[in-house]
Amino acid sequence: MKRLSIQHWQREQQPRERLIDHGPEALTDAELLAILIGSGNAEESAVALTTRLLDSCNRNLNSLGKYSLADLMQYKGIGQAKAVTILAACELGKRRQLQAAEERQRFASAQDIYKYMLPTMQDLDVEEAWALLLNQNFRLIKRIQLSRGGITETAIDVRLLIKEALLAGATTVAFCHNHPSGNAQPSRDDDRLTENIQKACSLMRLYLLDHVIVTDGRYYSYREQGKL
């Protein structure tokens, strides 16, 4: 009986699509390996092949990591290219275990924000607006550029800021932009923007840590000035 290739399985049965829909944690070890090798052989699918491979080492990934190139190539459907891919994945897993988790940078003050963003902003001749998306311990999840504008102002879509914060699972937001003129004092537009961001954050239960205006050599903090 001719085997049904993975491409003809229903979407919820296909490893790649299941990973896209549900994340890698939803897949079995065999399914993850099947994604790496891409295809099986004439008699079995990639998942069936990787299941058989894992069965040979008692479904223990540590044991699989001890296999040599020649060991892997003994299995029908695993040529040199697929064997190399599996070995590379196992080696990356080993190296990850050896490395300590990188500690996310913490932002406890306006000065922390300023020092972090200054290298990005100090030589700009136009305004840019950035947001730092933080967890509840004020540690960085990611930073995003919200806009890039003219010499005196840049347009900010507050909805985009809130959307990105929610998608990142952030609970705290720090907003910053630069003044190419070198004058760190906020404008009326800066004040209005800060008010709008604060209202939007409050509505979505996000904490606005600060709005920092960055210039080369100095900064302005709405939090330090008692405006937040």
C-alpha positions as CSV (number, residue, x, y, z in Angstrom):
1,M,0.0,0.0,0.0
2,K,1.4,3.4,-1.0
3,R,2.1,5.6,2.0
4,L,0.4,9.0,2.3
5,S,3.0,11.7,2.3
6,I,2.9,14.4,5.1
7,Q,1.9,17.0,2.5
8,H,-1.4,15.1,2.1
9,W,-2.2,14.9,5.8
10,Q,-4.8,17.2,7.3
11,R,-3.3,20.5,8.5
12,E,-3.6,19.6,12.1
13,Q,-1.6,16.5,11.5
14,Q,1.3,18.1,9.7
15,P,4.3,18.9,11.9
16,R,5.2,22.3,10.3
17,E,1.7,23.5,10.4
18,R,1.1,22.3,13.9
19,L,4.2,24.2,15.0
20,I,3.0,27.4,13.3
21,D,-0.5,27.0,14.9
22,H,0.4,25.8,18.4
23,G,4.1,26.4,18.9
24,P,7.0,23.9,19.1
25,E,6.1,22.7,22.6
26,A,3.0,21.0,21.1
27,L,5.1,18.7,18.9
28,T,6.6,15.3,19.9
29,D,10.3,14.7,19.6
30,A,9.7,12.7,16.4
31,E,7.7,15.5,14.8
32,L,10.4,18.0,15.6
33,L,13.1,15.8,14.1
34,A,10.8,15.2,11.1
35,I,10.7,19.0,10.4
36,L,14.5,18.9,10.4
37,I,15.0,16.1,7.9
38,G,12.0,17.2,5.7
39,S,11.1,13.9,4.2
40,G,11.1,10.2,4.8
41,N,11.7,7.3,2.4
42,A,9.6,5.4,-0.1
43,E,8.0,3.3,2.6
44,E,7.5,5.7,5.5
45,S,6.9,9.3,6.2
46,A,9.4,11.6,7.9
47,V,7.6,11.2,11.2
48,A,7.6,7.4,10.9
49,L,11.3,7.4,10.1
50,T,12.2,9.7,13.1
51,T,9.9,7.6,15.4
52,R,11.9,4.5,14.4
53,L,15.1,6.4,14.9
54,L,14.1,7.5,18.4
55,D,12.9,4.0,19.3
56,S,16.4,2.7,18.6
57,C,17.8,4.9,21.4
58,N,14.8,4.4,23.8
59,R,13.4,7.8,22.9
60,N,16.2,9.4,24.7
61,L,17.6,12.6,23.1
62,N,20.8,12.4,25.1
63,S,21.4,8.9,23.6
64,L,20.6,10.2,20.1
65,G,23.2,13.0,20.6
66,K,25.9,10.2,20.9
67,Y,25.1,8.8,17.5
68,S,27.8,9.4,14.8
69,L,27.3,10.4,11.2
70,A,27.7,6.8,10.2
71,D,25.2,5.6,12.9
72,L,22.5,7.9,11.5
73,M,23.2,7.0,7.9
74,Q,22.4,3.4,8.6
75,Y,18.7,4.3,8.6
76,K,17.0,4.1,5.2
77,G,16.0,7.6,4.2
78,I,18.7,9.3,6.2
79,G,21.6,10.4,3.9
80,Q,24.5,12.5,4.8
81,A,22.7,15.8,4.5
82,K,19.9,14.7,6.9
83,A,22.4,13.1,9.3
84,V,24.4,16.3,9.4
85,T,21.2,18.3,10.2
86,I,20.4,16.0,13.1
87,L,23.9,16.2,14.5
88,A,23.9,20.0,14.2
89,A,20.6,20.2,16.1
90,C,21.9,17.9,18.9
91,E,25.1,19.9,19.2
92,L,23.1,23.2,19.5
93,G,21.1,21.5,22.3
94,K,24.3,20.6,24.1
95,R,25.7,24.1,23.8
96,R,22.5,25.7,25.0
97,Q,22.7,23.6,28.2
98,L,26.3,24.7,28.8
99,Q,25.5,28.4,28.5
100,A,23.9,30.3,31.3
101,A,20.6,32.1,30.5
102,E,21.2,35.6,29.5
103,E,19.9,38.0,32.0
104,R,17.6,40.6,30.6
105,Q,18.6,44.2,31.2
106,R,16.7,46.0,33.9
107,F,15.6,49.6,33.7
108,A,15.2,51.1,37.2
109,S,15.5,54.7,36.3
110,A,15.4,57.3,33.5
111,Q,19.2,57.2,33.5
112,D,19.1,53.5,32.7
113,I,16.8,54.3,29.7
114,Y,19.0,57.2,28.6
115,K,22.3,55.2,28.7
116,Y,20.7,52.3,26.8
117,M,19.2,54.5,24.0
118,L,21.9,57.1,23.7
119,P,24.1,55.0,21.3
120,T,21.1,54.6,19.0
121,M,20.0,58.2,19.1
122,Q,22.9,60.5,19.8
123,D,23.9,61.1,16.2
124,L,20.5,61.2,14.5
125,D,19.5,64.3,12.5
126,V,15.8,63.4,12.6
127,E,13.5,62.4,15.4
128,E,12.9,58.8,16.2
129,A,10.5,57.3,18.7
130,W,11.2,54.0,20.5
131,A,9.4,51.9,23.1
132,L,11.1,49.5,25.6
133,L,8.7,46.7,26.4
134,L,9.4,45.4,29.9
135,N,8.2,42.7,32.3
136,Q,6.9,43.3,35.8
137,N,10.4,43.4,37.1
138,F,11.3,46.2,34.6
139,R,13.5,43.8,32.6
140,L,13.6,44.2,28.8
141,I,11.5,41.9,26.7
142,K,12.2,43.8,23.4
143,R,12.6,47.2,22.0
144,I,10.7,48.6,19.0
145,Q,11.0,51.6,16.8
146,L,7.7,53.3,16.5
147,S,8.5,56.0,14.0
148,R,11.1,58.1,12.2
149,G,10.3,61.6,11.3
150,G,11.5,65.1,10.6
151,I,13.9,67.4,12.3
152,T,11.4,68.8,14.8
153,E,8.8,66.1,15.2
154,T,7.7,62.6,14.4
155,A,4.2,61.1,14.3
156,I,3.4,58.4,16.8
157,D,0.6,55.8,16.5
158,V,-0.2,55.1,20.2
159,R,-2.3,52.1,19.0
160,L,0.8,50.4,17.6
161,L,2.6,50.9,20.9
162,I,-0.2,49.3,22.9
163,K,-0.5,46.4,20.3
164,E,3.2,45.6,20.4
165,A,3.2,45.7,24.2
166,L,0.3,43.3,24.5
167,L,1.7,40.9,21.9
168,A,5.0,40.8,23.7
169,G,3.3,40.1,27.0
170,A,4.7,43.2,28.5
171,T,3.3,44.8,31.7
172,T,5.5,47.9,31.6
173,V,6.3,50.4,28.9
174,A,9.1,53.0,28.6
175,F,8.8,55.5,25.8
176,C,11.6,57.6,24.5
177,H,12.4,59.9,21.6
178,N,15.2,62.2,20.6
179,H,15.6,66.0,20.0
180,P,18.1,66.5,17.2
181,S,18.3,70.2,18.2
182,G,20.0,69.2,21.5
183,N,17.3,70.9,23.6
184,A,16.0,68.3,26.0
185,Q,13.0,70.4,27.1
186,P,9.6,68.9,26.0
187,S,7.3,70.7,23.6
188,R,3.6,71.0,24.0
189,D,3.2,68.2,21.4
190,D,5.5,66.1,23.6
191,D,3.3,66.8,26.6
192,R,0.1,65.9,24.7
193,L,1.7,62.7,23.4
194,T,2.8,61.7,26.9
195,E,-0.7,62.2,28.2
196,N,-2.2,60.1,25.3
197,I,0.3,57.3,26.0
198,Q,-0.4,57.3,29.7
199,K,-4.2,57.2,29.1
200,A,-3.9,54.3,26.7
201,C,-1.5,52.4,29.0
202,S,-3.9,52.9,31.9
203,L,-6.8,51.7,29.9
204,M,-5.0,48.5,29.0
205,R,-3.5,48.0,32.5
206,L,0.1,48.7,31.4
207,Y,2.4,50.7,33.6
208,L,4.1,53.7,31.9
209,L,7.5,53.8,33.5
210,D,8.7,57.0,31.8
211,H,8.9,59.1,28.8
212,V,12.5,60.1,28.3
213,I,13.7,62.7,25.8
214,V,17.2,61.9,24.6
215,T,19.8,64.4,23.4
216,D,23.6,64.1,23.1
217,G,24.7,64.8,26.7
218,R,21.5,65.3,28.6
219,Y,17.9,63.9,28.9
220,Y,14.5,64.9,30.2
221,S,12.4,62.5,32.2
222,Y,8.7,63.0,32.7
223,R,8.9,60.6,35.7
224,E,11.7,62.6,37.4
225,Q,9.9,65.8,36.8
226,G,6.7,64.6,38.5
227,K,4.7,64.6,35.3
228,L,3.8,60.9,35.4
